Each structure stands twice: as structure tokens, then as C-alpha cells.
Amino acid sequence: MTERLTKIFDEIPRCKVFADIACDHGYIAEAMIKSGKCDIAYVSDISEKSLNKARELLKGYIAEKRVFGFVSDGFHGVPESDVALIAGVGGALTVRILKEAKSLPDKMVLQPMRNATEVRKTLLVLGYAIVKDFTVFADGGFYDIIVTEKGKDFLNGEELEFGRDNVRERPAAFRAKMRVELDKLLSYAERDNVSARSKKQILKRAERYKAYV
Ligand SMILES: C[S@@+](CC[C@H](N)C(=O)[O-])C[C@H]1O[C@@H](n2cnc3c(N)ncnc32)[C@H](O)[C@@H]1O
């Protein structure tokens, strides 16, 4: 497994039935079964070609009826699970998948590639509490991992934008990400074609980022 997948795997709680939505390769389901972190795993992907990679990897467990594969858009047609993972897809798609699900598991781990703020907002609206929400550095990039379970919660503006654990604990990976984002903003603000108004807004944003570096 890649570093990113290992960090995601570490956050998945032990469960009876695990579902990996948008599984592609199936590595996480393999690790879940092998480690005994789940009894049964569902692997699903909208693309049959992608799912076939997981089916090939997991064929032994499929024969044992411990893993089941589904070609599906999000949760449609996937039986209910205790814990689900949606990783490696954009935030907008994650939000759509969550909103369109007929039912959602009690616990989920989400790793949106972008727009984590929209994912956080959607989780709160759907009645999920944030258990853990932090940035990791893996395979040369920064990733947000959101661990959530059914319950009531509230996030303030900064927590919605950056993730609660990042705001409260300021982990090294988050500070490094903010440094990168800050440098990008500052060099953008220096461009000749940026209007005075935009520059003011960018610098205002940069000030907020500086607080986390
Ligand atoms: C970049 S891969 C991520 C694979 C894995 N989850 C990971 O984190 O490494 C994205 C996968 O999402 C699948 N996908 C895209 N839209 C989907 C949808 N609406 N429902 C299920 N799978 C989807 C793609 O076919 C692809 O296999």
C-alpha cells in the first residue's frame, strides 16, 4: 500500500462489515480483511474496469464469500455496512455520493482530494459528528482525512475550512501545507496583472494562513 493508503487504513475503525466506495485497486479492503479489522468487505466502483482490479486482487476472499464486488455509483446497490470509506475522489463527488445514498453507515472515513470544506458542511447537515479531521503528508502530497460517525456536532468557520484537529493541534503536516499555500498566495499577489482589489483580498487571506504556519 502507498503511504497515503496506510494513513487512511490506520483511521478505519474495526467493524463487521466494511465498504470501500470508489475502491479502484482494492488495497484497503485487502488490508482490512488480512488484518482482521473487518469480517466482510464490500468493494464498489462505478467503473467495471477499476472494480476488476479489486476483484483480481481479492479473488481468494471473494471465493470464500468474505469480499463482494459491486459496479455502482456511490452507495447505490451496495448492501448496508457498519463502516464505509470514500477516498481519493473529489469533494464535490464525495458530497454527491453522501447526499444520494438511501442510507449511510454509522461510521465513515473520508479522504476528499479537494473541497474538504464542502464535505465537512455536508456531514454536519446529514447528522454526522467529526471524530478526527486532520492533514497528512504522504507520497509527496497533502491529504485531508476525516473520520466521522453519526451524531450532532458544530464546527466554527476555521474548523470548517481547515479541519478541527488542524486548527486545535496544528500538526506538522498541516503547518507545512499552510506554508506551501501561503507562499503560493504571496507569489500570486506579486504578479503584475493582479488588481489592487484582488491583491488586498489575497493578502488578507495570507494573514489568516500565517497564523497556522
Ligand atoms: C483515484 S481512484 C481512488 C481509488 C481509491 N479509493 C484510493 O483512494 O486510492 C478513484 C476511483 O473512483 C471511481 N469513481 C468515480 N466516480 C465514482 C462514483 N460515482 N461511484 C463509485 N466510484 C466512482 C473511479 O472509477 C476510480 O476507480
Ligand as a Chemical Component Dictionary entry (heavy atoms), coordinates in Angstrom:
data_LIG
# 
_chem_comp.id                   LIG 
_chem_comp.type                 NON-POLYMER 
_chem_comp.pdbx_formal_charge   0 
_chem_comp.three_letter_code    LIG 
# 
loop_
_chem_comp_atom.comp_id 
_chem_comp_atom.atom_id 
_chem_comp_atom.alt_atom_id 
_chem_comp_atom.type_symbol 
_chem_comp_atom.charge 
_chem_comp_atom.model_Cartn_x 
_chem_comp_atom.model_Cartn_y 
_chem_comp_atom.model_Cartn_z 
_chem_comp_atom.pdbx_ordinal 
LIG C1  C1  C 0  -8.333  7.795 -7.939  1  
LIG S1  S1  S 1  -9.314  6.388 -7.707  2  
LIG C2  C2  C 0  -9.283  6.249 -5.931  3  
LIG C3  C3  C 0  -9.168  4.822 -5.513  4  
LIG C4  C4  C 0  -9.048  4.590 -4.019  5  
LIG N1  N1  N 0  -10.275 4.887 -3.333  6  
LIG C5  C5  C 0  -7.904  5.357 -3.422  7  
LIG O1  O1  O 0  -8.130  6.226 -2.577  8  
LIG O2  O2  O -1 -6.759  5.086 -3.802  9  
LIG C6  C6  C 0  -10.942 6.958 -7.993  10 
LIG C7  C7  C 0  -11.946 5.846 -8.281  11 
LIG O3  O3  O 0  -13.256 6.370 -8.099  12 
LIG C8  C8  C 0  -14.097 5.733 -9.018  13 
LIG N2  N2  N 0  -15.342 6.512 -9.105  14 
LIG C9  C9  C 0  -15.507 7.705 -9.721  15 
LIG N3  N3  N 0  -16.778 8.130 -9.572  16 
LIG C10 C10 C 0  -17.428 7.183 -8.840  17 
LIG C11 C11 C 0  -18.769 7.041 -8.360  18 
LIG N4  N4  N 0  -19.687 7.948 -8.613  19 
LIG N5  N5  N 0  -19.064 5.939 -7.633  20 
LIG C12 C12 C 0  -18.134 4.979 -7.407  21 
LIG N6  N6  N 0  -16.866 5.057 -7.847  22 
LIG C13 C13 C 0  -16.518 6.152 -8.540  23 
LIG C14 C14 C 0  -13.247 5.674 -10.271 24 
LIG O4  O4  O 0  -13.737 4.729 -11.201 25 
LIG C15 C15 C 0  -11.878 5.309 -9.685  26 
LIG O5  O5  O 0  -11.669 3.929 -9.677  27 
# 
loop_
_chem_comp_bond.comp_id 
_chem_comp_bond.atom_id_1 
_chem_comp_bond.atom_id_2 
_chem_comp_bond.value_order 
_chem_comp_bond.pdbx_ordinal 
LIG C1  S1  SING 1  
LIG S1  C2  SING 2  
LIG S1  C6  SING 3  
LIG C2  C3  SING 4  
LIG C3  C4  SING 5  
LIG C4  N1  SING 6  
LIG C4  C5  SING 7  
LIG C5  O1  DOUB 8  
LIG C5  O2  SING 9  
LIG C6  C7  SING 10 
LIG C7  O3  SING 11 
LIG C7  C15 SING 12 
LIG O3  C8  SING 13 
LIG C8  N2  SING 14 
LIG C8  C14 SING 15 
LIG N2  C9  SING 16 
LIG N2  C13 SING 17 
LIG C9  N3  DOUB 18 
LIG N3  C10 SING 19 
LIG C10 C11 SING 20 
LIG C10 C13 DOUB 21 
LIG C11 N4  SING 22 
LIG C11 N5  DOUB 23 
LIG N5  C12 SING 24 
LIG C12 N6  DOUB 25 
LIG N6  C13 SING 26 
LIG C14 O4  SING 27 
LIG C14 C15 SING 28 
LIG C15 O5  SING 29 
# 
